[in-house]
Amino acid sequence: MLETSARLLRLLGLMQAHRDWTGPELAERLGVSRRTVRRDIDKLRTLGYPIEAAGGVGGGYTLAPGAVLPPLLLDDEEAVAVAVGLRTAAGGAVTGIAETSVRALAKLDRLLPSRLRRQADALGSAMVALPAPGATVDPAALTAIAAAVRDQVRLRFDYTAYDGARTAREAEPYRLIQYAGRWYLFAWDIAKSGWRRFRVDRCALRTPNGPRFTPRPLPEDLVERFAREMAVDRHRHQAVLTMHAPAERVADEVPPGIGVVEPVDDATCTLRIGSDRLDHLAVWVATFGFDFDVREPPELVAEIRALAARLERAAGPPEAGEP
């Protein structure tokens, strides 16, 4: 009986890790006959796992989505990852996610072996999840958008811009991106015929969705493009600096939400950074701790000179013995 239970758990792990298996493949993996595999599949079905069978050449077994949620088999690393992920989600940017995560974590903690619970507790106790600033996102909206991405159907929604203007939009959804505590939709705007990003908390989805669409090739530099738009392009002033330090060192000091670092050679790199105020921009670049040259805009040079003169006046004349 113990051997049979262990084999069922192993079979379940195989089915959850890879949805489609042939009978001979499962028999070889488990070291049993195909008849035993068929019996074990039937036992899993009685436990609520929706396993479909296809006969003939090329047939096999598929773990399909079910009407109920059966027990989920996780290995040690997966269980710890889920536990830590739930702890992190308790401070997430999705409405109601904290309470839901705590309930799920309580259930998982009761099932974890003591050795895994200690690992999860150690990681959890060392982590601090800061609450997401600003508006949170309705989980139903995230689910609806993710389904539209999966099914390749257009989204229709009312969008509220930063200045409060409200417009009706239709877009082909491609990716959901979490950035700096907020969720963004990366999509092809039908009316503007171009790629656009939309804050999900400012989207009021309409029903029904639009028609299906044929996917366009995504920009190859999607991540870099999004980071540059958020850190540089959306601001009133954009600066380009040559930093006299390796790109790795500068990237350690400049978070992705502040600027975009591009390597030039082993000793220098380019920093692209934006702000709505030139005086703020001057202060930021002066505090990074690296020598730099301003390539653009020329107005930033004048602002840095004014800042340097202000700091020199604030420090006063050097005292005796000071260099």
GUNU-70966 format. One record per residue (C-alpha): residue number from 1; residue in three letters; z, y, x. Coordinates in steps of 0.02 Angstrom, whole numbers, plus 32768, in hexadecimal, padded with zeros to 4 digits. Layout:
N
@i=NUM; aa=ala; zz=Z; yy=Y; xx=X
...
// end
This chain:
323
@i=1; aa=met; zz=8000; yy=8000; xx=8000
@i=2; aa=leu; zz=802C; yy=8078; xx=808D
@i=3; aa=glu; zz=7F87; yy=8050; xx=80E4
@i=4; aa=thr; zz=7F27; yy=8070; xx=8043
@i=5; aa=ser; zz=7F7D; yy=8119; xx=8027
@i=6; aa=ala; zz=7F59; yy=814E; xx=80D9
@i=7; aa=arg; zz=7EA3; yy=811C; xx=80C3
@i=8; aa=leu; zz=7E97; yy=8180; xx=8021
@i=9; aa=leu; zz=7EDC; yy=8219; xx=8078
@i=10; aa=arg; zz=7E5E; yy=8204; xx=8104
@i=11; aa=leu; zz=7DD0; yy=81ED; xx=8086
@i=12; aa=leu; zz=7E09; yy=8289; xx=802A
@i=13; aa=gly; zz=7E0C; yy=82EB; xx=80CC
@i=14; aa=leu; zz=7D59; yy=82B5; xx=80F2
@i=15; aa=met; zz=7D1D; yy=82E6; xx=8044
@i=16; aa=gln; zz=7D70; yy=8391; xx=804D
@i=17; aa=ala; zz=7D2F; yy=83B5; xx=80FC
@i=18; aa=his; zz=7C7A; yy=8386; xx=80D1
@i=19; aa=arg; zz=7C40; yy=837D; xx=801D
@i=20; aa=asp; zz=7BB4; yy=82FC; xx=802C
@i=21; aa=trp; zz=7BC9; yy=824B; xx=8073
@i=22; aa=thr; zz=7B69; yy=81AA; xx=8064
@i=23; aa=gly; zz=7BC6; yy=810A; xx=8041
@i=24; aa=pro; zz=7B9B; yy=80BE; xx=80EC
@i=25; aa=glu; zz=7BD6; yy=815B; xx=8145
@i=26; aa=leu; zz=7C80; yy=8156; xx=80EE
@i=27; aa=ala; zz=7C91; yy=809B; xx=810B
@i=28; aa=glu; zz=7C70; yy=80B3; xx=81C5
@i=29; aa=arg; zz=7CE9; yy=8144; xx=81D4
@i=30; aa=leu; zz=7D74; yy=80E6; xx=817A
@i=31; aa=gly; zz=7D50; yy=803B; xx=81C6
@i=32; aa=val; zz=7D43; yy=7FE5; xx=811D
@i=33; aa=ser; zz=7CBD; yy=7F99; xx=80AF
@i=34; aa=arg; zz=7C50; yy=7FFC; xx=8037
@i=35; aa=arg; zz=7CA5; yy=7FA3; xx=7FA7
@i=36; aa=thr; zz=7D4E; yy=7FE3; xx=7FE3
@i=37; aa=val; zz=7D06; yy=8092; xx=7FEE
@i=38; aa=arg; zz=7CCD; yy=8085; xx=7F38
@i=39; aa=arg; zz=7D7C; yy=804E; xx=7F02
@i=40; aa=asp; zz=7DCD; yy=80DB; xx=7F63
@i=41; aa=ile; zz=7D56; yy=8159; xx=7F16
@i=42; aa=asp; zz=7D88; yy=811C; xx=7E69
@i=43; aa=lys; zz=7E40; yy=8132; xx=7E95
@i=44; aa=leu; zz=7E22; yy=81E5; xx=7ECC
@i=45; aa=arg; zz=7DC8; yy=8207; xx=7E28
@i=46; aa=thr; zz=7E60; yy=81CC; xx=7DC6
@i=47; aa=leu; zz=7EC7; yy=824C; xx=7E29
@i=48; aa=gly; zz=7E57; yy=82D9; xx=7DEB
@i=49; aa=tyr; zz=7DD8; yy=82EC; xx=7E77
@i=50; aa=pro; zz=7D28; yy=8305; xx=7E2E
@i=51; aa=ile; zz=7CC3; yy=8294; xx=7E9F
@i=52; aa=glu; zz=7C0F; yy=827B; xx=7E6A
@i=53; aa=ala; zz=7BA7; yy=81E4; xx=7E9D
@i=54; aa=ala; zz=7AEA; yy=81DA; xx=7EB1
@i=55; aa=gly; zz=7A94; yy=8131; xx=7EBE
@i=56; aa=gly; zz=79F7; yy=80FB; xx=7F19
@i=57; aa=val; zz=79B4; yy=8126; xx=7FC4
@i=58; aa=gly; zz=7A06; yy=81C3; xx=8006
@i=59; aa=gly; zz=7A8F; yy=81B9; xx=7F83
@i=60; aa=gly; zz=7B46; yy=81CC; xx=7FA6
@i=61; aa=tyr; zz=7BE5; yy=8226; xx=7F72
@i=62; aa=thr; zz=7C02; yy=82E0; xx=7F55
@i=63; aa=leu; zz=7CA6; yy=833B; xx=7F37
@i=64; aa=ala; zz=7C78; yy=83B3; xx=7EAA
@i=65; aa=pro; zz=7CD8; yy=8447; xx=7E65
@i=66; aa=gly; zz=7D4F; yy=840B; xx=7DDE
@i=67; aa=ala; zz=7D98; yy=844C; xx=7D3C
@i=68; aa=val; zz=7E47; yy=843D; xx=7D85
@i=69; aa=leu; zz=7E89; yy=845D; xx=7E33
@i=70; aa=pro; zz=7EBA; yy=83B6; xx=7E81
@i=71; aa=pro; zz=7F2D; yy=83A7; xx=7F17
@i=72; aa=leu; zz=7EE1; yy=83F0; xx=7FB5
@i=73; aa=leu; zz=7EEE; yy=8392; xx=8058
@i=74; aa=leu; zz=7F09; yy=8402; xx=80F1
@i=75; aa=asp; zz=7F1F; yy=83D2; xx=81A6
@i=76; aa=asp; zz=7FAC; yy=841F; xx=820D
@i=77; aa=glu; zz=7F4A; yy=84B4; xx=824E
@i=78; aa=glu; zz=7EFF; yy=84D9; xx=81A3
@i=79; aa=ala; zz=7FA9; yy=84D3; xx=814E
@i=80; aa=val; zz=7FF6; yy=854E; xx=81CB
@i=81; aa=ala; zz=7F5E; yy=85C0; xx=81BC
@i=82; aa=val; zz=7F6B; yy=85C3; xx=80FE
@i=83; aa=ala; zz=8027; yy=85E7; xx=8105
@i=84; aa=val; zz=8010; yy=8677; xx=817F
@i=85; aa=gly; zz=7F7C; yy=86B8; xx=811C
@i=86; aa=leu; zz=7FE4; yy=86BD; xx=807D
@i=87; aa=arg; zz=806D; yy=871D; xx=80D6
@i=88; aa=thr; zz=7FEC; yy=879A; xx=8113
@i=89; aa=ala; zz=7F9D; yy=87AA; xx=8067
@i=90; aa=ala; zz=8045; yy=87E0; xx=8020
@i=91; aa=gly; zz=8020; yy=888C; xx=8068
@i=92; aa=gly; zz=7F67; yy=888A; xx=803E
@i=93; aa=ala; zz=7EF2; yy=8904; xx=7FE9
@i=94; aa=val; zz=7ED5; yy=889E; xx=7F4B
@i=95; aa=thr; zz=7F34; yy=88C9; xx=7EAB
@i=96; aa=gly; zz=7FB9; yy=8847; xx=7E84
@i=97; aa=ile; zz=7F94; yy=87E0; xx=7F20
@i=98; aa=ala; zz=8045; yy=87F2; xx=7F64
@i=99; aa=glu; zz=8099; yy=879D; xx=7ED0
@i=100; aa=thr; zz=8013; yy=8716; xx=7EC6
@i=101; aa=ser; zz=801E; yy=86F4; xx=7F81
@i=102; aa=val; zz=80DB; yy=86E3; xx=7F7A
@i=103; aa=arg; zz=80CF; yy=8664; xx=7EEC
@i=104; aa=ala; zz=804C; yy=85FE; xx=7F4A
@i=105; aa=leu; zz=80B1; yy=8608; xx=7FEB
@i=106; aa=ala; zz=814D; yy=85C9; xx=7F93
@i=107; aa=lys; zz=80ED; yy=8531; xx=7F56
@i=108; aa=leu; zz=80A3; yy=8510; xx=8002
@i=109; aa=asp; zz=814A; yy=8522; xx=805A
@i=110; aa=arg; zz=8193; yy=8497; xx=7FF0
@i=111; aa=leu; zz=8109; yy=8422; xx=8029
@i=112; aa=leu; zz=8101; yy=844C; xx=80E2
@i=113; aa=pro; zz=8156; yy=83D4; xx=815B
@i=114; aa=ser; zz=81E7; yy=8426; xx=81B6
@i=115; aa=arg; zz=8187; yy=8430; xx=825B
@i=116; aa=leu; zz=80F8; yy=848F; xx=8209
@i=117; aa=arg; zz=816E; yy=84FC; xx=81A5
@i=118; aa=arg; zz=81C2; yy=8531; xx=8248
@i=119; aa=gln; zz=8118; yy=8562; xx=8290
@i=120; aa=ala; zz=80E9; yy=85C7; xx=81F6
@i=121; aa=asp; zz=8195; yy=8618; xx=81EE
@i=122; aa=ala; zz=818C; yy=8647; xx=82A7
@i=123; aa=leu; zz=80E4; yy=869C; xx=8290
@i=124; aa=gly; zz=8117; yy=86EB; xx=81EC
@i=125; aa=ser; zz=81BA; yy=8732; xx=822F
@i=126; aa=ala; zz=815E; yy=8782; xx=82C0
@i=127; aa=met; zz=80DD; yy=87D6; xx=8250
@i=128; aa=val; zz=80EE; yy=887A; xx=81F4
@i=129; aa=ala; zz=806F; yy=889B; xx=8169
@i=130; aa=leu; zz=8063; yy=8954; xx=8142
@i=131; aa=pro; zz=8035; yy=897B; xx=808C
@i=132; aa=ala; zz=7F80; yy=89AE; xx=8077
@i=133; aa=pro; zz=7F71; yy=8A6A; xx=805E
@i=134; aa=gly; zz=7F1C; yy=8AB3; xx=7FC6
@i=135; aa=ala; zz=7ED0; yy=8A59; xx=7F32
@i=136; aa=thr; zz=7ECE; yy=899D; xx=7F2A
@i=137; aa=val; zz=7E41; yy=8930; xx=7EE6
@i=138; aa=asp; zz=7E41; yy=88C9; xx=7E47
@i=139; aa=pro; zz=7E2F; yy=8811; xx=7E7D
@i=140; aa=ala; zz=7DBD; yy=87F4; xx=7DE7
@i=141; aa=ala; zz=7D44; yy=8877; xx=7E2E
@i=142; aa=leu; zz=7D44; yy=8823; xx=7ED8
@i=143; aa=thr; zz=7D23; yy=877A; xx=7E87
@i=144; aa=ala; zz=7C96; yy=87BF; xx=7E1D
@i=145; aa=ile; zz=7C43; yy=8813; xx=7EB2
@i=146; aa=ala; zz=7C56; yy=8777; xx=7F1E
@i=147; aa=ala; zz=7C06; yy=870F; xx=7E94
@i=148; aa=ala; zz=7B74; yy=8789; xx=7E8A
@i=149; aa=val; zz=7B5D; yy=877C; xx=7F47
@i=150; aa=arg; zz=7B5D; yy=86BF; xx=7F3B
@i=151; aa=asp; zz=7AE9; yy=86B7; xx=7EA3
@i=152; aa=gln; zz=7A74; yy=8740; xx=7EE4
@i=153; aa=val; zz=7A7A; yy=87AA; xx=7E46
@i=154; aa=arg; zz=7A78; yy=8867; xx=7E3B
@i=155; aa=leu; zz=7B17; yy=88C6; xx=7E15
@i=156; aa=arg; zz=7B1F; yy=8956; xx=7D99
@i=157; aa=phe; zz=7BB3; yy=89CB; xx=7DAA
@i=158; aa=asp; zz=7BF0; yy=8A7D; xx=7D97
@i=159; aa=tyr; zz=7C20; yy=8AC8; xx=7E3F
@i=160; aa=thr; zz=7C9A; yy=8B56; xx=7E5C
@i=161; aa=ala; zz=7C72; yy=8BB5; xx=7EFB
@i=162; aa=tyr; zz=7CEE; yy=8C0D; xx=7F6E
@i=163; aa=asp; zz=7CD4; yy=8CB2; xx=7F14
@i=164; aa=gly; zz=7CF2; yy=8C62; xx=7E69
@i=165; aa=ala; zz=7C3B; yy=8C5C; xx=7E35
@i=166; aa=arg; zz=7C16; yy=8BC2; xx=7DCC
@i=167; aa=thr; zz=7B6C; yy=8B6D; xx=7DCF
@i=168; aa=ala; zz=7B20; yy=8ACE; xx=7D88
@i=169; aa=arg; zz=7AE4; yy=8A5A; xx=7E13
@i=170; aa=glu; zz=7A84; yy=89B7; xx=7E22
@i=171; aa=ala; zz=7A87; yy=8959; xx=7EC6
@i=172; aa=glu; zz=7A65; yy=88B2; xx=7F19
@i=173; aa=pro; zz=7B0E; yy=8878; xx=7F5E
@i=174; aa=tyr; zz=7B0F; yy=8826; xx=8009
@i=175; aa=arg; zz=7BBC; yy=882F; xx=8059
@i=176; aa=leu; zz=7C71; yy=885B; xx=8034
@i=177; aa=ile; zz=7CC2; yy=88B0; xx=80CA
@i=178; aa=gln; zz=7D7B; yy=88D3; xx=80E4
@i=179; aa=tyr; zz=7D98; yy=8968; xx=8153
@i=180; aa=ala; zz=7E35; yy=89CE; xx=8175
@i=181; aa=gly; zz=7E90; yy=898A; xx=80DD
@i=182; aa=arg; zz=7DFE; yy=89A6; xx=8064
@i=183; aa=trp; zz=7D73; yy=893A; xx=801C
@i=184; aa=tyr; zz=7CBE; yy=8971; xx=8026
@i=185; aa=leu; zz=7C1E; yy=892B; xx=7FDA
@i=186; aa=phe; zz=7B86; yy=892B; xx=804C
@i=187; aa=ala; zz=7AEE; yy=892C; xx=7FDC
@i=188; aa=trp; zz=7A39; yy=8962; xx=7FC6
@i=189; aa=asp; zz=7A36; yy=89F8; xx=7F50
@i=190; aa=ile; zz=79A3; yy=89E2; xx=7ED9
@i=191; aa=ala; zz=798D; yy=8A9B; xx=7EAD
@i=192; aa=lys; zz=799D; yy=8ADA; xx=7F60
@i=193; aa=ser; zz=793C; yy=8A47; xx=7FAD
@i=194; aa=gly; zz=79B6; yy=8A35; xx=803D
@i=195; aa=trp; zz=7A53; yy=89E1; xx=807C
@i=196; aa=arg; zz=7AF3; yy=8A2F; xx=803C
@i=197; aa=arg; zz=7BAE; yy=8A0D; xx=8042
@i=198; aa=phe; zz=7C1E; yy=8A23; xx=7FAA
@i=199; aa=arg; zz=7CDB; yy=8A23; xx=7FA0
@i=200; aa=val; zz=7D06; yy=8998; xx=7F28
@i=201; aa=asp; zz=7D9B; yy=89F4; xx=7EDD
@i=202; aa=arg; zz=7D21; yy=8A7C; xx=7EA6
@i=203; aa=cys; zz=7CAA; yy=8A01; xx=7E51
@i=204; aa=ala; zz=7CB8; yy=89E3; xx=7D96
@i=205; aa=leu; zz=7C50; yy=8947; xx=7D7A
@i=206; aa=arg; zz=7BDF; yy=893B; xx=7CE3
@i=207; aa=thr; zz=7BB0; yy=889D; xx=7C85
@i=208; aa=pro; zz=7B40; yy=8842; xx=7C81
@i=209; aa=asn; zz=7B00; yy=883E; xx=7D33
@i=210; aa=gly; zz=7A4B; yy=8867; xx=7D5B
@i=211; aa=pro; zz=79C1; yy=87EB; xx=7D84
@i=212; aa=arg; zz=79BB; yy=8776; xx=7E18
@i=213; aa=phe; zz=7970; yy=87B9; xx=7EB9
@i=214; aa=thr; zz=791D; yy=8773; xx=7F53
@i=215; aa=pro; zz=7991; yy=8798; xx=7FE7
@i=216; aa=arg; zz=7956; yy=8815; xx=8069
@i=217; aa=pro; zz=7978; yy=87F7; xx=8122
@i=218; aa=leu; zz=7A21; yy=8842; xx=814D
@i=219; aa=pro; zz=7A27; yy=88C0; xx=81DC
@i=220; aa=glu; zz=7A47; yy=8860; xx=827C
@i=221; aa=asp; zz=7AC7; yy=88E2; xx=82B1
@i=222; aa=leu; zz=7B26; yy=88DE; xx=820B
@i=223; aa=val; zz=7BD3; yy=88E2; xx=8259
@i=224; aa=glu; zz=7BA7; yy=8968; xx=82D8
@i=225; aa=arg; zz=7B4B; yy=89CC; xx=8253
@i=226; aa=phe; zz=7BDE; yy=89C8; xx=81DB
@i=227; aa=ala; zz=7C5A; yy=89F7; xx=8264
@i=228; aa=arg; zz=7BEE; yy=8A8B; xx=829A
@i=229; aa=glu; zz=7BD8; yy=8AC9; xx=81E8
@i=230; aa=met; zz=7C93; yy=8AC4; xx=81C9
@i=231; aa=ala; zz=7CCB; yy=8B0C; xx=8270
@i=232; aa=val; zz=7C3F; yy=8B87; xx=8294
@i=233; aa=asp; zz=7BB0; yy=8BA6; xx=821B
@i=234; aa=arg; zz=7C14; yy=8BD3; xx=8180
@i=235; aa=his; zz=7C6B; yy=8C64; xx=81D9
@i=236; aa=arg; zz=7C33; yy=8D19; xx=81E4
@i=237; aa=his; zz=7C36; yy=8D19; xx=82A2
@i=238; aa=gln; zz=7BF8; yy=8C89; xx=8310
@i=239; aa=ala; zz=7C17; yy=8C86; xx=83C9
@i=240; aa=val; zz=7BC7; yy=8C1E; xx=8454
@i=241; aa=leu; zz=7C2D; yy=8C0F; xx=84F4
@i=242; aa=thr; zz=7C14; yy=8BB9; xx=859A
@i=243; aa=met; zz=7CBB; yy=8B67; xx=85C5
@i=244; aa=his; zz=7CDF; yy=8B46; xx=867D
@i=245; aa=ala; zz=7D31; yy=8A9D; xx=8661
@i=246; aa=pro; zz=7CF6; yy=89ED; xx=8635
@i=247; aa=ala; zz=7CCE; yy=89CF; xx=857E
@i=248; aa=glu; zz=7D58; yy=894C; xx=856F
@i=249; aa=arg; zz=7DDE; yy=89C8; xx=85A4
@i=250; aa=val; zz=7D9F; yy=8A52; xx=8533
@i=251; aa=ala; zz=7D93; yy=89D9; xx=849F
@i=252; aa=asp; zz=7E4A; yy=89AD; xx=84BA
@i=253; aa=glu; zz=7E78; yy=8A64; xx=84A0
@i=254; aa=val; zz=7DFC; yy=8A92; xx=8417
@i=255; aa=pro; zz=7E12; yy=8A2F; xx=8375
@i=256; aa=pro; zz=7D72; yy=89FE; xx=8318
@i=257; aa=gly; zz=7D9E; yy=8A76; xx=828B
@i=258; aa=ile; zz=7D9F; yy=8B09; xx=8305
@i=259; aa=gly; zz=7D03; yy=8AF0; xx=836F
@i=260; aa=val; zz=7C7A; yy=8A7B; xx=83A9
@i=261; aa=val; zz=7C76; yy=8A46; xx=8461
@i=262; aa=glu; zz=7BD1; yy=8A13; xx=84B4
@i=263; aa=pro; zz=7BD0; yy=89D2; xx=8567
@i=264; aa=val; zz=7B5E; yy=8A29; xx=85E6
@i=265; aa=asp; zz=7B8F; yy=89D4; xx=868A
@i=266; aa=asp; zz=7C2C; yy=898F; xx=86DD
@i=267; aa=ala; zz=7C78; yy=8A3C; xx=86F3
@i=268; aa=thr; zz=7C3F; yy=8AA2; xx=865C
@i=269; aa=cys; zz=7C1F; yy=8A93; xx=85A2
@i=270; aa=thr; zz=7BE8; yy=8AFC; xx=850F
@i=271; aa=leu; zz=7C64; yy=8B2D; xx=8487
@i=272; aa=arg; zz=7C25; yy=8B68; xx=83DE
@i=273; aa=ile; zz=7CAC; yy=8BBA; xx=8376
@i=274; aa=gly; zz=7CB1; yy=8C29; xx=82DC
@i=275; aa=ser; zz=7D25; yy=8C9F; xx=827F
@i=276; aa=asp; zz=7D1A; yy=8D23; xx=81F8
@i=277; aa=arg; zz=7D6F; yy=8DA0; xx=826C
@i=278; aa=leu; zz=7D3C; yy=8DCA; xx=831E
@i=279; aa=asp; zz=7DEE; yy=8DF7; xx=8353
@i=280; aa=his; zz=7E2A; yy=8D4A; xx=831F
@i=281; aa=leu; zz=7D99; yy=8CFD; xx=837E
@i=282; aa=ala; zz=7DC8; yy=8D5E; xx=841C
@i=283; aa=val; zz=7E7D; yy=8D21; xx=8412
@i=284; aa=trp; zz=7E4B; yy=8C6C; xx=83F7
@i=285; aa=val; zz=7DD4; yy=8C60; xx=8489
@i=286; aa=ala; zz=7E50; yy=8CB8; xx=84FB
@i=287; aa=thr; zz=7ED9; yy=8C39; xx=84D7
@i=288; aa=phe; zz=7E78; yy=8B9A; xx=84FC
@i=289; aa=gly; zz=7EAA; yy=8BA1; xx=85B4
@i=290; aa=phe; zz=7DFD; yy=8B98; xx=8604
@i=291; aa=asp; zz=7D8D; yy=8C15; xx=8659
@i=292; aa=phe; zz=7CF4; yy=8C3A; xx=85EF
@i=293; aa=asp; zz=7C59; yy=8CA6; xx=85DE
@i=294; aa=val; zz=7C23; yy=8CF2; xx=8538
@i=295; aa=arg; zz=7B6C; yy=8CCC; xx=8514
@i=296; aa=glu; zz=7B6D; yy=8D14; xx=8464
@i=297; aa=pro; zz=7B90; yy=8D81; xx=8405
@i=298; aa=pro; zz=7B9C; yy=8E1E; xx=8472
@i=299; aa=glu; zz=7C1A; yy=8E68; xx=83F9
@i=300; aa=leu; zz=7C97; yy=8DE3; xx=842F
@i=301; aa=val; zz=7C93; yy=8E25; xx=84E3
@i=302; aa=ala; zz=7CCA; yy=8ED1; xx=84A6
@i=303; aa=glu; zz=7D53; yy=8E82; xx=843C
@i=304; aa=ile; zz=7D94; yy=8E1E; xx=84D1
@i=305; aa=arg; zz=7D99; yy=8EBC; xx=853C
@i=306; aa=ala; zz=7DFB; yy=8F16; xx=84B4
@i=307; aa=leu; zz=7E73; yy=8E82; xx=84A8
@i=308; aa=ala; zz=7E8C; yy=8E7F; xx=8565
@i=309; aa=ala; zz=7EB2; yy=8F3A; xx=8568
@i=310; aa=arg; zz=7F2D; yy=8F26; xx=84D7
@i=311; aa=leu; zz=7F88; yy=8E98; xx=8530
@i=312; aa=glu; zz=7F8F; yy=8EFB; xx=85D2
@i=313; aa=arg; zz=7FDD; yy=8F8F; xx=8577
@i=314; aa=ala; zz=805A; yy=8F1D; xx=8523
@i=315; aa=ala; zz=808D; yy=8ED1; xx=85CB
@i=316; aa=gly; zz=80A6; yy=8F7E; xx=8619
@i=317; aa=pro; zz=8097; yy=8FA7; xx=86D1
@i=318; aa=pro; zz=80C6; yy=8F1B; xx=874A
@i=319; aa=glu; zz=8178; yy=8F1F; xx=878B
@i=320; aa=ala; zz=819E; yy=8F2B; xx=8844
@i=321; aa=gly; zz=8174; yy=8E88; xx=889D
@i=322; aa=glu; zz=8100; yy=8E49; xx=8814
@i=323; aa=pro; zz=804F; yy=8E1F; xx=884B
// end
